[in-house]
Amino acid sequence: MNYCKGRALICLLVLLTSAAFIPALNAQNKVLGEVELVGASKVEKTSGVWVDGQYVGYLKELKGSKKLLLLPGEHDLAVKQGGYLDFTEKVTVRAGEKQSIDVKMIKDTRVTLPKVTAEIKLEVKPNRAAVFVDGVFVGHIAEFEGAGKALLVAPGKHKIKISLPGYHDFETDIDLIANQKSTVKTDMVAGGPAEGTPLPQ
């Protein structure tokens, strides 16, 4: 109260400005609809999520400030994980409503892991970026970070691409022999394609 003495006009303006923002925030929440993706296992929770062709993050992180808020209408949803069949669904979003979708990833029996592998350690920021090997989505950076974790690939030449909306793509070619260990380390540079720009499928 003492702070506002002699500053009554400033305090009044702050209160009025704050009050003006509340209806705007409420209006935005009423316009958008929320889609909550629910996954039972680690496979689902670490799978990448695409909405209308745009990578938006991995399933487990899409909550709180990163919750999935979409404009009303139909949206194409895809959840992907290396070695699993894509989970796809057409979602109808209604303004101001929340809906939950149970995601179940099914193993792709056509995929066989190589018996002999090489190892790629990924040290990339931000660690929510999508990782592609030879054009195929294999996961997000956080899955391959830390002790005992790495991206296993067959020996030979591979094209590694790391993408995240709002950042420039990072690409590198790697040629590995059996049991070789290599590290890809970079801080992604902001200023690439904006949010809303589709990433590779």
Summary of the structure (lengths in Angstrom):
residues: 201
radius of gyration: 21.7
end to end distance: 57.2
largest distance: 76.9
contacts: 553
relative contact order: 0.15
helix: 20%
strand: 43%
